[in-house]
Amino acid sequence: QVQLVESGGGLVQAGGSLRLSCAASGSIFRFNVMGWYRQAPGKQRELVATVTSGGSTNTADSMKGRFTISRDNTRNTVYLQMNSLKPEDTAVYYCNVKHNNINLWGQGTQVTVSS
């Protein structure tokens, strides 16, 4: 039974930084893909970034150069380092992991960036 435990969300001023973590507790294998999505009020959920088990990353254009995704396979944890945050980054951020037929979502963590 795998549970995705997210942490690191909160309130930060524009231009600041925040680091999100998502630990796949109870997992016994490395997930093929781990990543982050976000959803702002009134908007659809969008991709933030993903990282494969081999280390290949994919980051949304609006976040390239500011957000960096990484993973620690020994801890089955995926991270999202967010720098130069903008008010437009305010959203609920969701952890996501995929492996074959498995597709799991975290409960979401709020990130609020003030002007």
N, C-alpha and C positions, 0 to 999 in steps of 0.2 A: 504494500500500500504506500504509494508515493504522495507526499504532501509538499506543496510549494510554499515556502515560508519567505515572504518578502520583508525587507527592511530598508531604511535609509531615506524614506520620503519625509517631506516636511515643507517648511516655509523658508524661502531664501530670496534675497534681493537680486534684482536684475544685475547681471554681470558676475554673479556668484557661482559657486559650484556645489554639486551634490553627488553623492555616490549611492546607487541603489544596489542591493544584493538580493539574490533569490537562491535559496538553498533547497535542493530536491531531497528532502529528508526521507529516509526509508528506501531510497533507490539502491539497486545493486548493479547497475550498469551505466555506462556513459550514453547520454542521449545524443542522437544524431544531430539535432538542432536545438539550440537554446536561444531565447531571444526576449525582446521587450516590445510591447505595443502600448499605445496610449489612446485615450479617448477624452476629448474635451466636451464640456456641456454643449448639447445640440449638434455635435459632430459625430461622424462615424469613427470607429476604431481604426487606427492607422499603424503601420509598421514603423518602429523606431530603428531597431537593429537586430540582427541575428548573427550567430556564430556557430559553425559546424564543429563536430568532434575533431576534425582535422585542423581547426583554427581559422578557416576562411570566414570572413566577415562581410556583412552587407548592411549598409547604413542609409537611411533615408536622406535624400538630397538636402533638405532643409536643416539637417542635423550634422552633416559631414563637417569634420574639422572642429566640432564642438563636443560631440558625444563619442565615446569610445566604449565598445563592448569587449568583454573578455570573459574567460571561464577558467575555473580551477577544477579539473577533472578528479583530483584526489578528494575534493570536498563536494563534488557534484553541485557546484555553485556557479552562477552566472552573475556578472557585475555590469553595471552601466555607470561609467564616469561621465558626468554632465558638467561641462564648463561653459562659461560665457552665457549663462542662462538668460532667456528672454521671457517677458510676460506671456508670449505666445506659446511657451512650453508648458504652461499651466494645464494640467490634465491628471487624470487617473492613469497611472502606469501599471500595466499588467505583465507579469512574467509568463512566458510560454515555453513549453518543452515538447519536442516531437521525437518519436522513435517508432518506426514502422507504423503500426496502427494506433499508437499512443499519441494523444494530443491533449495536454493538460494545461490548465490556466490557473494562475494565482488569483487571489481575492482582489488584488489591486491595491496600490498605495498612492495616496494623494501627493502631488508635487505642485506647490503654489509659488509662483515667482512674482514678487511685487515690483512695481515700477519705481 
